[in-house]
Amino acid sequence: MSEYQDHVRQTLDGMHPDPGDDLSMDQMRWAAAPASDAVPDEATTAAVAEAHALLDHATDAYLALVDLLEDGDHRVVATASTPQGVLTECQELTVIGDAVVLDEAEALRVTVTVAAAMVACSTGSVVVRTSAPNGVESARGWAVRHGWLRPLRAPEIRQAYTVDTETGAPLDPPPSLEFRQAERVPRREADGSDENASRTAPPDNRPPNRRN
C-alpha cells in the first residue's frame, strides 16, 4: 500500500486532520475522531471496508489518468453529482518527463471527488485543460461511468465548454482552445498488474510519483 493510500485510510479509520495543521500530505498530523456508540461495530467495520475499497479504486483511476498526461501544465477539475449535492475540486499539476509536480492535498481532494462520483446514484466527470510547452492550449474529459473513467469525444468536451450548465444558454468557446478526444484510462488487472506498463519505474510511491 502506498503512502498516499495510507493517508487516505487514516482518514477513513475514524481519524481526521487537526484543523490547525498544514494539510500537505507529508506534514499531515492526525487526531482521533470522537468516539460514537450510535453504530454497531459490525456495521462500522463493513462501512469502513467498503469505503477503503472505493477509495483504492478511485486512487487507481486518478493515478492512471495522471500517468497519461504529457509534458506541460495541467488543470484537473473533478465533479461529482450526488444525492447530497454537487462536489467540485480542482488542482494544478506540472509534468516534466517522468516527474509530476503537484500538491498532495489537492490530489487527495480530487481523488475523493472521483470516489464520490463512483457511488451508486451518483455521476461525475474529470476535465483536464493542458498548456503544452509549445503554447498550445487543449481540453479533454472523461465521464465517470460504471466505476471508471470513460473518455469523452472532442465534440462532447466542446459542448461542456460552450453551454452554460445552469441555464443551457450557448457560450462562446475560449479562444485558441483545442478540444481533444480523451485517451482510454487503463484499468488494473485483478492480480494488481496494469493493462499497460507505466512510463515510470517502481517503487510505487504516489503521489507525487506515478504508479508503477
Secondary structure, 3 states (H helix, E strand, C coil): CCHHHHHHHHHHCCEEECCCCCCCHHHCCEEECCCCCCCCHHHHHHHHHHHHHHHHHHHHHHHHHHHHCCCEEEEEEEEEEECCEEEEEEEEEEEECCEEEECHHHHHHHHHHHHHHHCCCCEEEEEEEEECCCCCEEEEEEEEECCEEEECCHHHHHHHHHECCCCCCECCCCCCEEECCCCCCCCECCCCCECCCCCCCCCCCCCCCCCC
